[in-house]
Amino acid sequence: MREKQWATFPITWNYSIWNAGDYMNLDDLFVKAEFRGKKLREALMKEAKNLCQSRNIYLIRWEAQKDNAEAIRFYERLGSKVKIKGIFRGEL
């Protein structure tokens, strides 16, 4: 996990059988309220892209709540597309 005083940026590297390759999973990109509006989200996403390129990985995957309109607009501004896929969990 990558942590900074002003943000969290936890990542894991995974393999997709559907895409036959590795990908980055970004879990909870978060910038503290007092640091928002300084283009830090953009900088973190650029860092994610650079990390992937350094490993010859072409896919970053993350989730956003469907009612988080601000996050969705941000990701769409970056050129990202929503892929609808059901998420299942089994509580034990």
C-alpha positions in Angstrom: 0.0 0.0 0.0 1.2 3.5 -0.8 0.4 6.0 1.8 1.0 9.7 2.0 0.0 12.1 4.7 -2.6 13.6 2.4 -4.0 10.5 0.7 -4.3 6.7 0.5 -3.4 4.8 -2.6 -3.5 1.1 -1.9 -2.7 -1.2 -4.9 -2.4 -4.9 -5.6 -1.2 -6.7 -8.7 -3.5 -9.4 -10.1 -3.9 -11.6 -13.1 -7.0 -11.6 -15.2 -7.9 -14.8 -17.0 -10.4 -12.8 -19.1 -7.7 -10.5 -20.4 -4.8 -13.0 -20.2 -2.6 -10.6 -18.4 -1.6 -8.8 -15.2 -3.4 -5.7 -14.0 -3.3 -3.2 -11.2 -6.2 -3.1 -8.7 -6.5 0.3 -7.1 -8.5 0.1 -3.9 -9.9 3.3 -2.4 -8.1 6.3 -3.9 -8.7 8.8 -1.2 -7.5 12.4 -0.7 -8.2 14.1 2.6 -10.7 16.9 2.5 -8.2 19.6 3.4 -6.0 18.7 0.4 -8.7 18.4 -2.3 -8.7 20.9 -5.2 -4.9 20.6 -5.7 -5.0 18.1 -8.5 -3.6 15.4 -6.2 -6.1 12.8 -7.5 -4.8 13.4 -11.0 -1.2 13.0 -9.8 -2.0 9.7 -8.1 -3.7 8.4 -11.2 -0.7 9.4 -13.2 1.6 7.6 -10.8 -0.6 4.5 -11.1 -0.3 4.7 -14.9 3.5 5.1 -14.7 3.8 2.1 -12.4 1.8 0.0 -14.8 3.8 1.1 -17.8 7.0 0.3 -16.0 5.7 -3.3 -15.6 4.3 -3.5 -19.1 0.8 -3.7 -17.7 -2.0 -2.1 -19.7 -5.0 -2.2 -17.3 -5.9 -0.5 -14.1 -9.1 -1.7 -12.3 -11.0 0.0 -9.5 -14.5 0.5 -8.2 -16.6 3.5 -7.4 -20.0 3.5 -5.7 -22.7 4.1 -8.4 -24.0 7.1 -6.4 -20.6 8.8 -6.1 -21.2 11.2 -9.0 -18.1 13.3 -8.3 -15.7 10.3 -8.5 -17.5 9.0 -11.6 -17.1 12.4 -13.4 -13.4 12.5 -12.3 -12.7 9.0 -13.8 -14.6 9.8 -17.0 -12.6 13.0 -17.4 -9.5 10.8 -17.3 -11.0 8.8 -20.2 -12.0 5.8 -18.1 -15.1 3.7 -19.0 -17.4 2.0 -16.6 -17.6 -1.8 -17.1 -20.7 -3.3 -15.5 -19.9 -6.5 -13.7 -21.7 -8.1 -10.8 -19.8 -8.3 -7.6 -20.7 -11.2 -5.4 -19.7 -11.9 -1.8 -20.4 -14.7 0.5 -20.6 -13.8 4.1 -19.4 -16.6 6.4 
